[in-house]
């Protein structure tokens, strides 16, 4: 399954992979929380925080990448 919704991924996935620019894997998580997870949202908040931090770091990294022109 592919989703852009972190909460949806946390509720239904066995494994979450955050993919950044150029298909680069930014991070992976495997929530060890039994299904159904709706009643366990508080436990998922820590993982959600880690994913959000990785997402922000990846966005910051892509903003820092610069292109250099050169002539051969």
N, CA, C and O atoms as CSV, one atom per row, in Angstrom:
chain,resi,resn,atom,element,x,y,z
A,1,UNK,N,N,0.837,-1.173,0.000
A,1,UNK,CA,C,0.000,0.000,0.000
A,1,UNK,C,C,0.885,1.241,0.000
A,1,UNK,O,O,1.906,1.280,0.686
A,2,UNK,N,N,0.502,2.230,-0.752
A,2,UNK,CA,C,1.196,3.513,-0.767
A,2,UNK,C,C,0.227,4.566,-0.264
A,2,UNK,O,O,-0.917,4.630,-0.716
A,3,UNK,N,N,0.677,5.388,0.666
A,3,UNK,CA,C,-0.161,6.460,1.192
A,3,UNK,C,C,0.706,7.661,1.538
A,3,UNK,O,O,1.902,7.528,1.799
A,4,UNK,N,N,0.091,8.822,1.535
A,4,UNK,CA,C,0.760,10.043,1.978
A,4,UNK,C,C,0.267,10.445,3.365
A,4,UNK,O,O,0.622,11.511,3.869
A,5,UNK,N,N,-0.540,9.604,3.972
A,5,UNK,CA,C,-1.148,9.880,5.270
A,5,UNK,C,C,-0.435,9.053,6.343
A,5,UNK,O,O,-0.578,7.832,6.391
A,6,UNK,N,N,0.321,9.716,7.186
A,6,UNK,CA,C,1.106,9.023,8.214
A,6,UNK,C,C,0.195,8.264,9.175
A,6,UNK,O,O,0.496,7.132,9.552
A,7,UNK,N,N,-0.908,8.880,9.567
A,7,UNK,CA,C,-1.817,8.209,10.502
A,7,UNK,C,C,-2.418,6.944,9.899
A,7,UNK,O,O,-2.556,5.931,10.585
A,8,UNK,N,N,-2.773,7.001,8.626
A,8,UNK,CA,C,-3.297,5.813,7.947
A,8,UNK,C,C,-2.241,4.706,7.927
A,8,UNK,O,O,-2.547,3.544,8.195
A,9,UNK,N,N,-1.019,5.069,7.613
A,9,UNK,CA,C,0.064,4.080,7.586
A,9,UNK,C,C,0.243,3.437,8.958
A,9,UNK,O,O,0.429,2.224,9.058
A,10,UNK,N,N,0.186,4.244,10.011
A,10,UNK,CA,C,0.350,3.712,11.362
A,10,UNK,C,C,-0.784,2.764,11.751
A,10,UNK,O,O,-0.564,1.792,12.473
A,11,UNK,N,N,-1.976,3.042,11.279
A,11,UNK,CA,C,-3.129,2.224,11.664
A,11,UNK,C,C,-3.215,0.896,10.929
A,11,UNK,O,O,-3.723,-0.076,11.487
A,12,UNK,N,N,-2.728,0.827,9.679
A,12,UNK,CA,C,-2.977,-0.381,8.883
A,12,UNK,C,C,-1.725,-1.129,8.422
A,12,UNK,O,O,-1.841,-2.201,7.828
A,13,UNK,N,N,-0.539,-0.591,8.682
A,13,UNK,CA,C,0.669,-1.194,8.100
A,13,UNK,C,C,1.482,-1.994,9.103
A,13,UNK,O,O,1.557,-1.657,10.285
A,14,UNK,N,N,2.086,-3.062,8.600
A,14,UNK,CA,C,3.052,-3.826,9.385
A,14,UNK,C,C,4.429,-3.179,9.311
A,14,UNK,O,O,5.238,-3.303,10.230
A,15,UNK,N,N,4.683,-2.487,8.206
A,15,UNK,CA,C,5.986,-1.853,7.981
A,15,UNK,C,C,5.744,-0.527,7.268
A,15,UNK,O,O,4.935,-0.447,6.344
A,16,UNK,N,N,6.450,0.506,7.706
A,16,UNK,CA,C,6.321,1.833,7.104
A,16,UNK,C,C,7.684,2.229,6.567
A,16,UNK,O,O,8.684,2.166,7.282
A,17,UNK,N,N,7.722,2.640,5.304
A,17,UNK,CA,C,8.959,3.082,4.661
A,17,UNK,C,C,8.738,4.512,4.189
A,17,UNK,O,O,7.819,4.784,3.416
A,18,UNK,N,N,9.584,5.421,4.657
A,18,UNK,CA,C,9.515,6.816,4.229
A,18,UNK,C,C,10.497,6.997,3.083
A,18,UNK,O,O,11.701,6.798,3.242
A,19,UNK,N,N,9.965,7.381,1.920
A,19,UNK,CA,C,10.774,7.533,0.714
A,19,UNK,C,C,10.902,9.016,0.408
A,19,UNK,O,O,9.907,9.739,0.350
A,20,UNK,N,N,12.139,9.461,0.213
A,20,UNK,CA,C,12.393,10.866,-0.064
A,20,UNK,C,C,12.667,11.132,-1.530
A,20,UNK,O,O,12.344,10.318,-2.395
A,21,UNK,N,N,13.266,12.279,-1.797
A,21,UNK,CA,C,13.606,12.691,-3.154
A,21,UNK,C,C,14.439,11.625,-3.853
A,21,UNK,O,O,15.338,11.036,-3.253
A,22,UNK,N,N,14.139,11.385,-5.108
A,22,UNK,CA,C,14.907,10.434,-5.896
A,22,UNK,C,C,14.738,8.988,-5.477
A,22,UNK,O,O,15.554,8.140,-5.838
A,23,UNK,N,N,13.686,8.688,-4.717
A,23,UNK,CA,C,13.453,7.314,-4.288
A,23,UNK,C,C,14.355,6.863,-3.155
A,23,UNK,O,O,14.431,5.670,-2.862
A,24,UNK,N,N,15.040,7.799,-2.517
A,24,UNK,CA,C,15.947,7.475,-1.410
A,24,UNK,C,C,15.137,7.116,-0.168
A,24,UNK,O,O,14.233,7.855,0.222
A,25,UNK,N,N,15.457,5.993,0.448
A,25,UNK,CA,C,14.766,5.578,1.669
A,25,UNK,C,C,15.298,6.411,2.828
A,25,UNK,O,O,16.489,6.389,3.138
A,26,UNK,N,N,14.386,7.147,3.459
A,26,UNK,CA,C,14.735,8.038,4.561
A,26,UNK,C,C,14.673,7.296,5.887
A,26,UNK,O,O,15.465,7.571,6.788
A,27,UNK,N,N,13.741,6.359,6.016
A,27,UNK,CA,C,13.613,5.610,7.257
A,27,UNK,C,C,12.593,4.494,7.124
A,27,UNK,O,O,11.745,4.510,6.231
A,28,UNK,N,N,12.688,3.519,8.030
A,28,UNK,CA,C,11.712,2.429,8.079
A,28,UNK,C,C,11.308,2.195,9.533
A,28,UNK,O,O,12.110,2.363,10.451
A,29,UNK,N,N,10.065,1.811,9.720
A,29,UNK,CA,C,9.524,1.524,11.042
A,29,UNK,C,C,8.642,0.299,10.952
A,29,UNK,O,O,7.949,0.095,9.955
A,30,UNK,N,N,8.664,-0.516,11.990
A,30,UNK,CA,C,7.789,-1.685,12.090
A,30,UNK,C,C,7.088,-1.614,13.445
A,30,UNK,O,O,7.598,-2.134,14.437
A,31,UNK,N,N,5.921,-0.970,13.487
A,31,UNK,CA,C,5.209,-0.839,14.762
A,31,UNK,C,C,4.877,-2.204,15.355
A,31,UNK,O,O,4.201,-3.017,14.724
A,32,UNK,N,N,5.352,-2.447,16.560
A,32,UNK,CA,C,5.100,-3.718,17.242
A,32,UNK,C,C,3.880,-3.558,18.147
A,32,UNK,O,O,3.942,-3.797,19.353
A,33,UNK,N,N,2.781,-3.151,17.538
A,33,UNK,CA,C,1.539,-2.908,18.261
A,33,UNK,C,C,0.455,-3.734,17.579
A,33,UNK,O,O,0.258,-3.618,16.370
A,34,UNK,N,N,-0.252,-4.572,18.346
A,34,UNK,CA,C,-1.250,-5.454,17.732
A,34,UNK,C,C,-2.435,-4.686,17.131
A,34,UNK,O,O,-2.751,-3.566,17.532
A,35,UNK,N,N,-3.067,-5.333,16.162
A,35,UNK,CA,C,-4.275,-4.785,15.538
A,35,UNK,C,C,-5.479,-5.192,16.372
A,35,UNK,O,O,-5.416,-6.230,17.032
A,36,UNK,N,N,-6.552,-4.452,16.381
A,36,UNK,CA,C,-6.742,-3.139,15.767
A,36,UNK,C,C,-6.022,-2.067,16.576
A,36,UNK,O,O,-5.967,-2.123,17.804
A,37,UNK,N,N,-5.485,-1.115,15.877
A,37,UNK,CA,C,-4.671,-0.081,16.511
A,37,UNK,C,C,-5.444,1.185,16.868
A,37,UNK,O,O,-4.887,2.079,17.506
A,38,UNK,N,N,-6.687,1.282,16.481
A,38,UNK,CA,C,-7.463,2.500,16.734
A,38,UNK,C,C,-7.481,2.838,18.221
A,38,UNK,O,O,-7.378,4.007,18.594
A,39,UNK,N,N,-7.609,1.829,19.065
A,39,UNK,CA,C,-7.664,2.056,20.506
A,39,UNK,C,C,-6.291,2.332,21.109
A,39,UNK,O,O,-6.188,2.614,22.302
A,40,UNK,N,N,-5.242,2.255,20.304
A,40,UNK,CA,C,-3.886,2.395,20.835
A,40,UNK,C,C,-3.162,3.588,20.225
A,40,UNK,O,O,-1.946,3.553,20.041
A,41,UNK,N,N,-3.901,4.633,19.915
A,41,UNK,CA,C,-3.320,5.800,19.261
A,41,UNK,C,C,-2.212,6.442,20.087
A,41,UNK,O,O,-1.240,6.945,19.525
A,42,UNK,N,N,-2.341,6.434,21.405
A,42,UNK,CA,C,-1.313,7.036,22.257
A,42,UNK,C,C,0.031,6.334,22.068
A,42,UNK,O,O,1.079,6.979,22.078
A,43,UNK,N,N,-0.002,5.020,21.896
A,43,UNK,CA,C,1.236,4.263,21.691
A,43,UNK,C,C,1.865,4.574,20.339
A,43,UNK,O,O,3.083,4.490,20.181
A,44,UNK,N,N,1.037,4.931,19.368
A,44,UNK,CA,C,1.542,5.232,18.027
A,44,UNK,C,C,2.138,6.637,17.927
A,44,UNK,O,O,2.863,6.935,16.978
A,45,UNK,N,N,1.838,7.497,18.897
A,45,UNK,CA,C,2.330,8.877,18.834
A,45,UNK,C,C,3.848,8.972,18.812
A,45,UNK,O,O,4.394,9.844,18.136
A,46,UNK,N,N,4.544,8.102,19.531
A,46,UNK,CA,C,6.008,8.128,19.530
A,46,UNK,C,C,6.540,7.828,18.129
A,46,UNK,O,O,7.428,8.526,17.638
A,47,UNK,N,N,6.005,6.805,17.495
A,47,UNK,CA,C,6.440,6.451,16.141
A,47,UNK,C,C,6.085,7.573,15.176
A,47,UNK,O,O,6.877,7.911,14.297
A,48,UNK,N,N,4.893,8.153,15.337
A,48,UNK,CA,C,4.475,9.264,14.482
A,48,UNK,C,C,5.465,10.421,14.607
A,48,UNK,O,O,5.835,11.034,13.605
A,49,UNK,N,N,5.892,10.718,15.827
A,49,UNK,CA,C,6.874,11.780,16.046
A,49,UNK,C,C,8.195,11.496,15.349
A,49,UNK,O,O,8.796,12.397,14.764
A,50,UNK,N,N,8.649,10.249,15.409
A,50,UNK,CA,C,9.894,9.866,14.731
A,50,UNK,C,C,9.765,10.033,13.218
A,50,UNK,O,O,10.685,10.518,12.559
A,51,UNK,N,N,8.616,9.626,12.673
A,51,UNK,CA,C,8.392,9.751,11.230
A,51,UNK,C,C,8.367,11.222,10.832
A,51,UNK,O,O,8.979,11.606,9.836
A,52,UNK,N,N,7.664,12.048,11.605
A,52,UNK,CA,C,7.591,13.483,11.302
A,52,UNK,C,C,8.976,14.127,11.359
A,52,UNK,O,O,9.311,14.953,10.509
A,53,UNK,N,N,9.779,13.755,12.351
A,53,UNK,CA,C,11.133,14.297,12.466
A,53,UNK,C,C,11.972,13.894,11.255
A,53,UNK,O,O,12.704,14.721,10.710
A,54,UNK,N,N,11.877,12.649,10.833
A,54,UNK,CA,C,12.617,12.185,9.658
A,54,UNK,C,C,12.148,12.899,8.396
A,54,UNK,O,O,12.957,13.243,7.534
A,55,UNK,N,N,10.845,13.120,8.290
A,55,UNK,CA,C,10.289,13.829,7.137
A,55,UNK,C,C,10.822,15.255,7.072
A,55,UNK,O,O,11.233,15.719,6.008
A,56,UNK,N,N,10.817,15.947,8.199
A,56,UNK,CA,C,11.329,17.319,8.231
A,56,UNK,C,C,12.827,17.361,7.940
A,56,UNK,O,O,13.295,18.267,7.251
A,57,UNK,N,N,13.580,16.394,8.453
A,57,UNK,CA,C,15.021,16.336,8.175
A,57,UNK,C,C,15.278,16.106,6.694
A,57,UNK,O,O,16.181,16.711,6.116
A,58,UNK,N,N,14.488,15.234,6.079
A,58,UNK,CA,C,14.653,14.950,4.650
A,58,UNK,C,C,14.321,16.176,3.816
A,58,UNK,O,O,14.994,16.449,2.822
A,59,UNK,N,N,13.291,16.919,4.208
A,59,UNK,CA,C,12.934,18.140,3.484
A,59,UNK,C,C,14.038,19.175,3.624
A,59,UNK,O,O,14.386,19.852,2.657
A,60,UNK,N,N,14.588,19.299,4.822
A,60,UNK,CA,C,15.678,20.248,5.051
A,60,UNK,C,C,16.899,19.863,4.225
A,60,UNK,O,O,17.565,20.730,3.659
A,61,UNK,N,N,17.195,18.564,4.153
A,61,UNK,CA,C,18.337,18.084,3.371
A,61,UNK,C,C,18.165,18.438,1.901
A,61,UNK,O,O,19.103,18.913,1.261
A,62,UNK,N,N,16.962,18.206,1.360
A,62,UNK,CA,C,16.749,18.476,-0.063
A,62,UNK,C,C,16.839,19.965,-0.359
A,62,UNK,O,O,17.200,20.348,-1.472
A,63,UNK,N,N,16.519,20.811,0.610
A,63,UNK,CA,C,16.653,22.253,0.422
A,63,UNK,C,C,18.122,22.674,0.436
A,63,UNK,O,O,18.476,23.693,-0.157
A,64,UNK,N,N,18.975,21.907,1.102
A,64,UNK,CA,C,20.387,22.255,1.231
A,64,UNK,C,C,21.226,21.801,0.045
A,64,UNK,O,O,22.330,22.301,-0.167
A,65,UNK,N,N,20.700,20.849,-0.731
A,65,UNK,CA,C,21.442,20.327,-1.876
A,65,UNK,C,C,21.525,21.411,-2.939
A,65,UNK,O,O,20.512,21.993,-3.327
A,66,UNK,N,N,22.717,21.674,-3.397
A,66,UNK,CA,C,22.924,22.725,-4.384
A,66,UNK,C,C,23.551,22.127,-5.637
A,66,UNK,O,O,24.267,21.128,-5.575
A,67,UNK,N,N,23.274,22.745,-6.752
A,67,UNK,CA,C,23.841,22.321,-8.023
A,67,UNK,C,C,25.029,23.212,-8.339
A,67,UNK,O,O,24.962,24.430,-8.177
A,68,UNK,N,N,26.102,22.608,-8.784
A,68,UNK,CA,C,27.302,23.348,-9.150
A,68,UNK,C,C,27.507,23.194,-10.651
A,68,UNK,O,O,27.512,22.081,-11.176
A,69,UNK,N,N,27.675,24.316,-11.331
A,69,UNK,CA,C,27.949,24.267,-12.761
A,69,UNK,C,C,29.453,24.257,-12.972
A,69,UNK,O,O,30.197,24.942,-12.270
A,70,UNK,N,N,29.889,23.476,-13.944
A,70,UNK,CA,C,31.302,23.463,-14.292
A,70,UNK,C,C,31.438,23.211,-15.782
A,70,UNK,O,O,30.550,22.643,-16.419
A,71,UNK,N,N,32.563,23.646,-16.324
A,71,UNK,CA,C,32.831,23.497,-17.753
A,71,UNK,C,C,34.027,22.586,-17.909
A,71,UNK,O,O,35.041,22.743,-17.229
A,72,UNK,N,N,33.896,21.626,-18.817
A,72,UNK,CA,C,35.012,20.710,-19.084
A,72,UNK,C,C,35.690,21.131,-20.355
A,72,UNK,O,O,36.660,20.501,-20.776
